Amino acid sequence: MSTEVNSAFDIAFWFLDMAERSAERMQPQKLQRLLFLSQAYYGVAFEGRKLMPAVFVADERGPLEPNIYIAFSRGRPKLDVDLFLPFEIESFLEALWRRVGHYSADRLTRMTKETIAYRQAHKQGKRAEITIEAMRLSFARGMEAPALDQVVKPKVLRTPSGRPVAVKAWNPLAKSAAKPPGRGGS
């Protein structure tokens, strides 16, 4: 399955940088939960697509991406990552950060451990994988965690006259509204 970014490190570094800009200390467990939530909500918002190439497991402490956990075990690693994410990814992550970025690591852990996806994987045994499909189904219901529309709201800006407009990334390949037929028939 393809992913939107090259590595989970791209997203991890984005969250660390956002925490730094917000003058907040990013605990390792909080980073893990934010990565899990971003993968899950992205799967819901974009019909099962994966945000990042990551495998989450049901650890006793909560959902965990083991490679990120090990890499960050002694602080921020020195890696070459893509610090400039596509507009749509940045907008998605900013919306998620605005909604849950201020939550404590404990609150995020409680929220993620209550999801059906985590509980089902945890029942399977030590560090069982939490599949993207299980994450998507669990978060689509919005029972244990905020519903998608409460987390990822479209970015709204205003025109000079004050009228609100939704902002989306320009996609030149997207189908536009039907165009009138050109001259000469056809």
C-alpha positions in Angstrom: 0.0 0.0 0.0 1.4 3.4 -0.9 1.8 6.2 1.6 1.6 10.0 1.5 5.0 10.6 3.0 8.4 8.8 2.7 8.7 7.8 6.3 7.2 8.0 9.7 10.1 10.1 10.7 8.8 12.9 8.5 5.6 13.0 10.6 7.4 12.5 13.9 9.7 15.4 13.2 6.7 17.6 12.2 5.1 16.9 15.6 8.4 17.6 17.4 8.8 20.9 15.6 5.2 21.9 16.3 5.7 21.2 20.0 8.8 23.3 20.0 7.0 26.2 18.3 4.3 25.9 20.8 6.8 25.9 23.7 5.7 22.4 24.7 7.8 19.5 25.8 7.1 16.4 23.7 7.1 13.2 25.8 7.9 10.0 23.9 4.5 8.5 24.7 2.7 11.6 23.5 4.6 11.4 20.2 3.6 7.8 19.8 0.0 8.6 20.4 0.0 11.5 18.0 1.6 9.3 15.3 -1.1 6.7 15.9 -3.9 9.2 15.8 -2.6 10.8 12.6 -2.4 7.5 10.9 -5.9 6.5 12.1 -7.6 9.7 11.2 -5.9 10.0 7.9 -7.2 6.5 7.1 -10.7 7.6 7.9 -10.4 10.9 6.1 -8.9 9.5 2.9 -10.7 6.1 2.5 -8.1 3.8 4.0 -5.0 5.4 2.6 -1.9 5.4 4.9 -0.3 8.7 5.8 3.1 7.1 6.5 4.8 3.7 6.2 4.5 2.7 9.8 3.4 -0.4 11.7 1.7 0.2 15.0 1.6 -2.5 17.7 -0.5 -2.9 20.8 2.1 -2.4 23.6 1.1 -2.5 27.3 1.6 1.3 27.4 -0.6 1.9 24.4 -0.2 2.0 20.6 3.4 2.1 19.6 5.4 2.4 16.4 8.5 0.3 17.5 11.0 1.8 15.0 10.2 5.4 15.9 10.3 4.4 19.6 13.8 2.9 19.3 15.1 5.7 17.1 14.0 8.4 19.6 14.9 6.5 22.8 17.9 8.8 23.4 16.4 12.0 22.1 15.9 13.4 18.6 18.0 11.5 16.1 20.0 13.2 13.4 18.3 12.1 10.2 17.6 13.6 6.8 13.8 13.9 6.7 11.5 15.9 4.5 10.8 19.0 6.6 8.5 20.4 3.9 5.4 18.3 3.7 2.7 18.8 1.0 0.1 21.4 1.8 -2.7 18.9 2.3 -0.6 16.9 4.7 0.4 20.0 6.7 -3.2 21.1 6.8 -4.3 17.7 8.1 -1.6 17.6 10.7 -2.3 21.2 11.8 -6.0 20.4 12.3 -5.1 17.3 14.4 -2.6 19.3 16.4 -5.1 22.1 17.1 -7.6 19.5 18.4 -5.5 17.1 20.4 -2.0 18.6 20.6 -2.6 20.2 23.9 -3.8 16.9 25.5 -1.4 15.3 28.0 0.3 12.0 27.1 -1.9 10.3 29.7 -5.1 11.6 28.2 -4.0 10.6 24.7 -2.9 7.1 26.0 -6.3 6.6 27.6 -8.1 7.7 24.5 -6.1 5.4 22.2 -6.2 2.4 24.5 -10.0 2.6 24.6 -10.3 2.2 20.8 -11.6 -1.1 19.4 -8.5 -1.3 17.1 -6.1 -1.3 20.1 -8.2 -3.6 22.3 -8.6 -6.2 19.5 -4.9 -6.2 18.8 -4.0 -6.3 22.5 -6.1 -9.4 22.9 -4.1 -11.2 20.2 -0.9 -11.1 22.3 2.2 -9.1 23.0 2.8 -6.4 20.4 0.2 -7.6 17.9 -0.1 -5.4 14.9 -2.9 -2.8 14.8 -3.9 -2.8 11.1 -4.8 0.3 9.2 -8.2 -1.2 8.5 -8.9 -1.8 12.2 -7.7 1.8 12.9 -9.9 3.2 10.2 -13.0 1.3 11.3 -12.4 2.2 14.9 -12.0 5.9 14.4 -14.8 6.1 11.7 -17.3 5.3 14.5 -16.0 8.1 16.7 -17.1 6.4 19.9 -13.8 6.3 21.9 -12.1 9.3 20.2 -13.4 12.5 18.7 -15.2 12.0 15.4 -13.3 13.0 12.2 -15.3 16.2 11.7 -14.4 17.3 15.2 -10.7 16.8 14.5 -10.1 17.6 10.9 -12.1 20.7 9.9 -11.3 22.4 6.6 -9.1 25.5 6.9 -11.3 28.5 6.5 -9.9 31.9 5.4 -11.8 35.1 4.6 -11.9 37.2 1.6 -11.2 41.0 1.9 -14.9 41.5 2.3 -15.1 39.0 5.2 -16.8 36.2 3.3 -15.5 32.8 4.5 -13.9 30.5 1.9 -12.7 26.9 2.4 -9.1 26.4 1.3 -7.9 23.3 -0.6 -4.7 22.6 -2.3 -4.8 23.3 -6.1 -4.9 20.1 -8.1 -4.5 20.7 -11.8 -5.3 17.1 -12.6 -8.7 17.2 -10.8 -11.7 17.1 -13.0 -13.3 20.6 -13.3 -16.9 21.4 -13.9 -18.2 20.6 -17.3 -16.9 23.0 -19.9 -19.1 24.2 -22.7 -18.4 22.5 -26.0 -15.8 24.2 -28.2 -16.4 25.6 -31.7 -16.8 23.2 -34.6 -18.9 20.6 -32.8 -17.8 17.5 -30.9 
